[in-house]
Amino acid sequence: MTTRRLRPPVAPDDLLDVDHLLDDEEKAIRDTVRDVVTDTVRPHVAGWYEAGELPARELALELGRVGVLGMHLEGYGSAGTSATAYGLACLELEAADSGVRSLVSVQGSLAMHALHAYGSEDHRREWLPRMATGEAIGCFGLTEPDHGSDPAGMRTTARRDGGDWVLDGTKMWITNGSVADVAVVWAQTDDGIRGFVVPAGTSGFTATDVRHKMSLRASVTSELVLEGLRLPASAELPGAQGLKGPLGCLNEARFGIVFGAVGAARDCLLTALDYAGSRVQFDRPISGFQLTQAKLADMTLEYGKALLLALHLGRAKDARGLAPAQVSLGKLNNVREALEIARTTRTILGANGITLDYPVMRHANNLESVLTYEGTSEMHALTIGQALTGVQAFR
Ligand SMILES: Cc1cc2nc3c(=O)[nH]c(=O)nc-3n(C[C@H](O)[C@H](O)[C@H](O)COP(=O)(O)OP(=O)(O)OC[C@H]3O[C@@H](n4cnc5c(N)ncnc54)[C@H](O)[C@@H]3O)c2cc1C
């Protein structure tokens, strides 16, 4: 009996033909980001990952040049694209590495969005144009060593001293922390939680990188220490009162992850197909074994469903906006399934799957962080549960 390898009728990463649901502008943006990632990230990312470093400044300038940073915001040097186009850019970035997408998410959806939505006109004019070009990098300090899922209990304080604010506290796990020019920091005041714009050079501000990470190694993650950090009254974000401020930013970033995780899944799926087609065991490509084909079929199905879900949420966000529970549905499903696809791909690659010669273990390890940050999968399940039952089960 001869074994024939059948060519798929359409692109293997688009068996559902989702491509035809995108308009020309969306395809052009997607292709531009894919090209820049192919040139500036893919050739180097395994090395960055192994070394545990990211040339954040050079990369930010490169990504700013193609207009990805804060691309969905209006004005102040940003392009004001649709949410769907921004999502597609996140997908292409995360297909290379979740760390690179994290750089862009934190810059655009957390730091720039906070300044854009809640900042004064002076804040916007001072920071946004330079952040859009990548000349200035931003970070977002919400999490603390003892307060992650429950930021309401944060211990960082901002107290009035004459006309100034004085901040004290520690922020933990802050992406872009030590390379940032500006930090958006959330703190308790006598009037509840407020946001502050902290230029990185301010006396009393230190950022130290978290070492020994096994995940998101091509990403800067830092601890921020604020010690008697004095800011003028104008440093407060005037439009943010209470936790609604930071949660509004997190919803933006989570939306990018809904698409981004699909990119990591696509990269794994394509790697699995390529490897299975050329790896020979028992005198035939392992792609010819039924068990391998069942894995590939399941991965393709989950990948396609995740892509359609992301696109649906993108279209809904552009047309009507999204409720937090809708974003939670997308993040919960797409990160979970991307991680499953990465793990299954690793089994198809056998021992080769554990090396950095292939992107698979890197994606799988990265997705462990993505599963946890911007709300853990458990917190998203509880958000969905609350929307369904009306009962809050968080506490
Ligand atoms: C690489 C990386 C980058 C990050 N970047 C940033 C950043 O830029 N800015 C920032 O502010 N933060 C950042 N974070 C922090 C991230 O948002 C937090 O890690 C996340 O919110 C979870 O908090 P935690 O790690 O303290 O876990 P915890 O809140 O301690 O949770 C531990 C476990 O308990 C579960 N749990 C907690 N409460 C409940 C509950 N009520 N019911 C059921 N289960 C519960 C959680 O789901 C989880 O499984 C980053 C984290 C990582 C890993």
The ligand as a Gaussian input file, in Angstrom:
#p B3LYP/6-31G(d) Opt

LIG

0 1
 C        5.059000      38.111000      33.296000
 C        4.049000      38.927000      34.028000
 C        3.855000      40.263000      33.675000
 C        2.940000      41.052000      34.389000
 N        2.790000      42.401000      34.070000
 C        2.040000      43.202000      34.880000
 C        1.987000      44.628000      34.655000
 O        2.573000      45.156000      33.695000
 N        1.308000      45.399000      35.538000
 C        0.648000      44.873000      36.615000
 O        0.064000      45.632000      37.370000
 N        0.662000      43.515000      36.837000
 C        1.339000      42.681000      36.011000
 N        1.383000      41.309000      36.238000
 C        0.704000      40.766000      37.416000
 C       -0.538000      39.959000      37.112000
 O       -1.575000      40.794000      36.682000
 C       -0.886000      39.149000      38.373000
 O        0.090000      38.128000      38.475000
 C       -2.274000      38.545000      38.334000
 O       -3.258000      39.540000      38.504000
 C       -2.484000      37.473000      39.422000
 O       -2.075000      37.931000      40.646000
 P       -1.077000      37.032000      41.543000
 O        0.041000      36.569000      40.701000
 O       -0.758000      37.837000      42.761000
 O       -1.931000      35.762000      41.942000
 P       -3.001000      35.628000      43.126000
 O       -3.996000      36.729000      43.032000
 O       -2.282000      35.457000      44.415000
 O       -3.719000      34.273000      42.717000
 C       -3.131000      32.996000      42.959000
 C       -4.170000      31.929000      42.568000
 O       -5.344000      32.080000      43.376000
 C       -6.493000      32.217000      42.531000
 N       -7.471000      33.094000      43.168000
 C       -7.276000      34.335000      43.699000
 N       -8.439000      34.826000      44.150000
 C       -9.390000      33.892000      43.884000
 C      -10.791000      33.823000      44.084000
 N      -11.491000      34.820000      44.651000
 N      -11.435000      32.709000      43.690000
 C      -10.787000      31.685000      43.089000
 N       -9.458000      31.702000      42.862000
 C       -8.762000      32.793000      43.256000
 C       -5.946000      32.825000      41.240000
 O       -6.832000      32.610000      40.165000
 C       -4.634000      32.072000      41.115000
 O       -4.867000      30.803000      40.558000
 C        2.220000      40.481000      35.475000
 C        2.400000      39.128000      35.791000
 C        3.291000      38.344000      35.071000
 C        3.465000      36.909000      35.441000

